[in-house]
């Protein structure tokens, strides 16, 4: 969902560096990191 929203914002604003695109991208990064940490713990 976050990736789709980021793509939509990019298309609307035609910029990877707009504040809105960067905010969604940062949130997406956090969620990916949470997922990867949780996935790593399950394998231990």
PDB file of N, CA, C and O in Angstrom:
ATOM      1  N   UNK A   1       0.831  -1.187   0.000  1.00  0.00           N
ATOM      2  CA  UNK A   1       0.000   0.000   0.000  1.00  0.00           C
ATOM      3  C   UNK A   1       0.882   1.260   0.000  1.00  0.00           C
ATOM      4  O   UNK A   1       0.631   2.199  -0.757  1.00  0.00           O
ATOM      5  N   UNK A   2       1.908   1.271   0.850  1.00  0.00           N
ATOM      6  CA  UNK A   2       2.776   2.453   0.906  1.00  0.00           C
ATOM      7  C   UNK A   2       3.525   2.673  -0.404  1.00  0.00           C
ATOM      8  O   UNK A   2       3.686   3.804  -0.861  1.00  0.00           O
ATOM      9  N   UNK A   3       3.975   1.576  -0.997  1.00  0.00           N
ATOM     10  CA  UNK A   3       4.691   1.733  -2.269  1.00  0.00           C
ATOM     11  C   UNK A   3       3.770   2.300  -3.344  1.00  0.00           C
ATOM     12  O   UNK A   3       4.173   3.176  -4.109  1.00  0.00           O
ATOM     13  N   UNK A   4       2.554   1.811  -3.405  1.00  0.00           N
ATOM     14  CA  UNK A   4       1.589   2.332  -4.379  1.00  0.00           C
ATOM     15  C   UNK A   4       1.325   3.807  -4.147  1.00  0.00           C
ATOM     16  O   UNK A   4       1.249   4.588  -5.095  1.00  0.00           O
ATOM     17  N   UNK A   5       1.185   4.185  -2.887  1.00  0.00           N
ATOM     18  CA  UNK A   5       0.947   5.596  -2.565  1.00  0.00           C
ATOM     19  C   UNK A   5       2.147   6.449  -2.970  1.00  0.00           C
ATOM     20  O   UNK A   5       1.984   7.542  -3.512  1.00  0.00           O
ATOM     21  N   UNK A   6       3.342   5.949  -2.707  1.00  0.00           N
ATOM     22  CA  UNK A   6       4.548   6.679  -3.090  1.00  0.00           C
ATOM     23  C   UNK A   6       4.603   6.856  -4.606  1.00  0.00           C
ATOM     24  O   UNK A   6       4.941   7.936  -5.091  1.00  0.00           O
ATOM     25  N   UNK A   7       4.277   5.811  -5.352  1.00  0.00           N
ATOM     26  CA  UNK A   7       4.270   5.903  -6.811  1.00  0.00           C
ATOM     27  C   UNK A   7       3.235   6.912  -7.302  1.00  0.00           C
ATOM     28  O   UNK A   7       3.500   7.676  -8.229  1.00  0.00           O
ATOM     29  N   UNK A   8       2.067   6.914  -6.684  1.00  0.00           N
ATOM     30  CA  UNK A   8       1.021   7.871  -7.058  1.00  0.00           C
ATOM     31  C   UNK A   8       1.493   9.305  -6.816  1.00  0.00           C
ATOM     32  O   UNK A   8       1.315  10.181  -7.663  1.00  0.00           O
ATOM     33  N   UNK A   9       2.094   9.531  -5.655  1.00  0.00           N
ATOM     34  CA  UNK A   9       2.584  10.869  -5.339  1.00  0.00           C
ATOM     35  C   UNK A   9       3.678  11.298  -6.314  1.00  0.00           C
ATOM     36  O   UNK A   9       3.722  12.453  -6.740  1.00  0.00           O
ATOM     37  N   UNK A  10       4.552  10.370  -6.660  1.00  0.00           N
ATOM     38  CA  UNK A  10       5.595  10.702  -7.625  1.00  0.00           C
ATOM     39  C   UNK A  10       4.978  11.127  -8.955  1.00  0.00           C
ATOM     40  O   UNK A  10       5.407  12.114  -9.553  1.00  0.00           O
ATOM     41  N   UNK A  11       3.981  10.392  -9.414  1.00  0.00           N
ATOM     42  CA  UNK A  11       3.332  10.728 -10.681  1.00  0.00           C
ATOM     43  C   UNK A  11       2.641  12.086 -10.603  1.00  0.00           C
ATOM     44  O   UNK A  11       2.678  12.853 -11.566  1.00  0.00           O
ATOM     45  N   UNK A  12       2.019  12.389  -9.485  1.00  0.00           N
ATOM     46  CA  UNK A  12       1.331  13.667  -9.318  1.00  0.00           C
ATOM     47  C   UNK A  12       2.319  14.828  -9.279  1.00  0.00           C
ATOM     48  O   UNK A  12       2.104  15.865  -9.907  1.00  0.00           O
ATOM     49  N   UNK A  13       3.389  14.641  -8.542  1.00  0.00           N
ATOM     50  CA  UNK A  13       4.324  15.737  -8.308  1.00  0.00           C
ATOM     51  C   UNK A  13       5.506  15.722  -9.266  1.00  0.00           C
ATOM     52  O   UNK A  13       6.265  16.688  -9.340  1.00  0.00           O
ATOM     53  N   UNK A  14       5.661  14.624 -10.000  1.00  0.00           N
ATOM     54  CA  UNK A  14       6.737  14.484 -10.974  1.00  0.00           C
ATOM     55  C   UNK A  14       8.110  14.784 -10.366  1.00  0.00           C
ATOM     56  O   UNK A  14       8.954  15.443 -10.973  1.00  0.00           O
ATOM     57  N   UNK A  15       8.299  14.272  -9.141  1.00  0.00           N
ATOM     58  CA  UNK A  15       9.550  14.534  -8.432  1.00  0.00           C
ATOM     59  C   UNK A  15       9.788  13.463  -7.371  1.00  0.00           C
ATOM     60  O   UNK A  15       8.884  13.098  -6.620  1.00  0.00           O
ATOM     61  N   UNK A  16      11.013  12.974  -7.327  1.00  0.00           N
ATOM     62  CA  UNK A  16      11.394  12.049  -6.262  1.00  0.00           C
ATOM     63  C   UNK A  16      11.780  12.800  -4.993  1.00  0.00           C
ATOM     64  O   UNK A  16      11.884  12.197  -3.925  1.00  0.00           O
ATOM     65  N   UNK A  17      11.994  14.103  -5.100  1.00  0.00           N
ATOM     66  CA  UNK A  17      12.495  14.865  -3.960  1.00  0.00           C
ATOM     67  C   UNK A  17      11.450  15.773  -3.314  1.00  0.00           C
ATOM     68  O   UNK A  17      11.788  16.602  -2.469  1.00  0.00           O
ATOM     69  N   UNK A  18      10.193  15.623  -3.703  1.00  0.00           N
ATOM     70  CA  UNK A  18       9.155  16.420  -3.042  1.00  0.00           C
ATOM     71  C   UNK A  18       9.002  15.931  -1.600  1.00  0.00           C
ATOM     72  O   UNK A  18       9.268  14.767  -1.299  1.00  0.00           O
ATOM     73  N   UNK A  19       8.577  16.815  -0.732  1.00  0.00           N
ATOM     74  CA  UNK A  19       8.423  16.467   0.688  1.00  0.00           C
ATOM     75  C   UNK A  19       7.478  15.284   0.888  1.00  0.00           C
ATOM     76  O   UNK A  19       7.743  14.410   1.713  1.00  0.00           O
ATOM     77  N   UNK A  20       6.380  15.254   0.137  1.00  0.00           N
ATOM     78  CA  UNK A  20       5.404  14.170   0.287  1.00  0.00           C
ATOM     79  C   UNK A  20       5.980  12.822  -0.129  1.00  0.00           C
ATOM     80  O   UNK A  20       5.773  11.820   0.557  1.00  0.00           O
ATOM     81  N   UNK A  21       6.696  12.791  -1.239  1.00  0.00           N
ATOM     82  CA  UNK A  21       7.293  11.537  -1.719  1.00  0.00           C
ATOM     83  C   UNK A  21       8.359  11.061  -0.734  1.00  0.00           C
ATOM     84  O   UNK A  21       8.437   9.871  -0.431  1.00  0.00           O
ATOM     85  N   UNK A  22       9.168  11.970  -0.242  1.00  0.00           N
ATOM     86  CA  UNK A  22      10.214  11.602   0.716  1.00  0.00           C
ATOM     87  C   UNK A  22       9.606  11.074   2.013  1.00  0.00           C
ATOM     88  O   UNK A  22      10.115  10.111   2.587  1.00  0.00           O
ATOM     89  N   UNK A  23       8.531  11.690   2.474  1.00  0.00           N
ATOM     90  CA  UNK A  23       7.873  11.243   3.706  1.00  0.00           C
ATOM     91  C   UNK A  23       7.345   9.815   3.561  1.00  0.00           C
ATOM     92  O   UNK A  23       7.547   8.986   4.448  1.00  0.00           O
ATOM     93  N   UNK A  24       6.678   9.529   2.458  1.00  0.00           N
ATOM     94  CA  UNK A  24       6.145   8.181   2.239  1.00  0.00           C
ATOM     95  C   UNK A  24       7.300   7.191   2.057  1.00  0.00           C
ATOM     96  O   UNK A  24       7.235   6.068   2.557  1.00  0.00           O
ATOM     97  N   UNK A  25       8.337   7.591   1.356  1.00  0.00           N
ATOM     98  CA  UNK A  25       9.494   6.731   1.145  1.00  0.00           C
ATOM     99  C   UNK A  25      10.161   6.375   2.470  1.00  0.00           C
ATOM    100  O   UNK A  25      10.566   5.230   2.674  1.00  0.00           O
ATOM    101  N   UNK A  26      10.275   7.337   3.358  1.00  0.00           N
ATOM    102  CA  UNK A  26      10.875   7.093   4.674  1.00  0.00           C
ATOM    103  C   UNK A  26      10.023   6.127   5.491  1.00  0.00           C
ATOM    104  O   UNK A  26      10.548   5.232   6.154  1.00  0.00           O
ATOM    105  N   UNK A  27       8.716   6.312   5.439  1.00  0.00           N
ATOM    106  CA  UNK A  27       7.818   5.407   6.146  1.00  0.00           C
ATOM    107  C   UNK A  27       7.911   3.998   5.570  1.00  0.00           C
ATOM    108  O   UNK A  27       7.914   3.017   6.314  1.00  0.00           O
ATOM    109  N   UNK A  28       7.987   3.901   4.263  1.00  0.00           N
ATOM    110  CA  UNK A  28       8.143   2.603   3.611  1.00  0.00           C
ATOM    111  C   UNK A  28       9.441   1.936   4.051  1.00  0.00           C
ATOM    112  O   UNK A  28       9.455   0.734   4.319  1.00  0.00           O
ATOM    113  N   UNK A  29      10.527   2.694   4.129  1.00  0.00           N
ATOM    114  CA  UNK A  29      11.807   2.152   4.613  1.00  0.00           C
ATOM    115  C   UNK A  29      11.672   1.591   6.026  1.00  0.00           C
ATOM    116  O   UNK A  29      12.173   0.505   6.318  1.00  0.00           O
ATOM    117  N   UNK A  30      11.000   2.330   6.893  1.00  0.00           N
ATOM    118  CA  UNK A  30      10.805   1.854   8.268  1.00  0.00           C
ATOM    119  C   UNK A  30      10.030   0.543   8.302  1.00  0.00           C
ATOM    120  O   UNK A  30      10.380  -0.376   9.041  1.00  0.00           O
ATOM    121  N   UNK A  31       8.989   0.465   7.505  1.00  0.00           N
ATOM    122  CA  UNK A  31       8.163  -0.746   7.484  1.00  0.00           C
ATOM    123  C   UNK A  31       8.938  -1.939   6.923  1.00  0.00           C
ATOM    124  O   UNK A  31       8.796  -3.058   7.415  1.00  0.00           O
ATOM    125  N   UNK A  32       9.753  -1.706   5.902  1.00  0.00           N
ATOM    126  CA  UNK A  32      10.576  -2.782   5.345  1.00  0.00           C
ATOM    127  C   UNK A  32      11.559  -3.267   6.403  1.00  0.00           C
ATOM    128  O   UNK A  32      11.761  -4.472   6.558  1.00  0.00           O
ATOM    129  N   UNK A  33      12.172  -2.334   7.134  1.00  0.00           N
ATOM    130  CA  UNK A  33      13.108  -2.722   8.191  1.00  0.00           C
ATOM    131  C   UNK A  33      12.415  -3.512   9.296  1.00  0.00           C
ATOM    132  O   UNK A  33      12.971  -4.493   9.791  1.00  0.00           O
ATOM    133  N   UNK A  34      11.212  -3.100   9.690  1.00  0.00           N
ATOM    134  CA  UNK A  34      10.444  -3.847  10.689  1.00  0.00           C
ATOM    135  C   UNK A  34      10.172  -5.267  10.204  1.00  0.00           C
ATOM    136  O   UNK A  34      10.334  -6.226  10.958  1.00  0.00           O
ATOM    137  N   UNK A  35       9.764  -5.396   8.966  1.00  0.00           N
ATOM    138  CA  UNK A  35       9.472  -6.701   8.387  1.00  0.00           C
ATOM    139  C   UNK A  35      10.717  -7.586   8.394  1.00  0.00           C
ATOM    140  O   UNK A  35      10.659  -8.756   8.771  1.00  0.00           O
ATOM    141  N   UNK A  36      11.837  -7.012   7.972  1.00  0.00           N
ATOM    142  CA  UNK A  36      13.066  -7.801   7.894  1.00  0.00           C
ATOM    143  C   UNK A  36      13.550  -8.217   9.283  1.00  0.00           C
ATOM    144  O   UNK A  36      14.044  -9.333   9.452  1.00  0.00           O
ATOM    145  N   UNK A  37      13.417  -7.348  10.269  1.00  0.00           N
ATOM    146  CA  UNK A  37      13.805  -7.719  11.640  1.00  0.00           C
ATOM    147  C   UNK A  37      12.921  -8.849  12.156  1.00  0.00           C
ATOM    148  O   UNK A  37      13.420  -9.796  12.764  1.00  0.00           O
ATOM    149  N   UNK A  38      11.630  -8.759  11.922  1.00  0.00           N
ATOM    150  CA  UNK A  38      10.706  -9.797  12.360  1.00  0.00           C
ATOM    151  C   UNK A  38      10.965 -11.114  11.654  1.00  0.00           C
ATOM    152  O   UNK A  38      10.854 -12.181  12.259  1.00  0.00           O
ATOM    153  N   UNK A  39      11.303 -11.045  10.402  1.00  0.00           N
ATOM    154  CA  UNK A  39      11.592 -12.245   9.614  1.00  0.00           C
ATOM    155  C   UNK A  39      12.876 -12.907  10.100  1.00  0.00           C
ATOM    156  O   UNK A  39      12.966 -14.134  10.159  1.00  0.00           O
ATOM    157  N   UNK A  40      13.862 -12.095  10.447  1.00  0.00           N
ATOM    158  CA  UNK A  40      15.140 -12.620  10.933  1.00  0.00           C
ATOM    159  C   UNK A  40      14.957 -13.339  12.266  1.00  0.00           C
ATOM    160  O   UNK A  40      15.553 -14.394  12.486  1.00  0.00           O
ATOM    161  N   UNK A  41      14.147 -12.785  13.148  1.00  0.00           N
ATOM    162  CA  UNK A  41      13.923 -13.396  14.457  1.00  0.00           C
ATOM    163  C   UNK A  41      13.247 -14.752  14.359  1.00  0.00           C
ATOM    164  O   UNK A  41      13.533 -15.647  15.155  1.00  0.00           O
ATOM    165  N   UNK A  42      12.355 -14.915  13.392  1.00  0.00           N
ATOM    166  CA  UNK A  42      11.615 -16.175  13.258  1.00  0.00           C
ATOM    167  C   UNK A  42      12.539 -17.316  12.845  1.00  0.00           C
ATOM    168  O   UNK A  42      12.270 -18.476  13.155  1.00  0.00           O
ATOM    169  N   UNK A  43      13.635 -16.988  12.141  1.00  0.00           N
ATOM    170  CA  UNK A  43      14.547 -18.033  11.680  1.00  0.00           C
ATOM    171  C   UNK A  43      15.507 -18.480  12.781  1.00  0.00           C
ATOM    172  O   UNK A  43      16.096 -19.557  12.681  1.00  0.00           O
ATOM    173  N   UNK A  44      15.673 -17.671  13.828  1.00  0.00           N
ATOM    174  CA  UNK A  44      16.635 -18.015  14.895  1.00  0.00           C
ATOM    175  C   UNK A  44      16.131 -19.117  15.782  1.00  0.00           C
ATOM    176  O   UNK A  44      16.819 -19.518  16.720  1.00  0.00           O
TER     177      UNK A  44
END
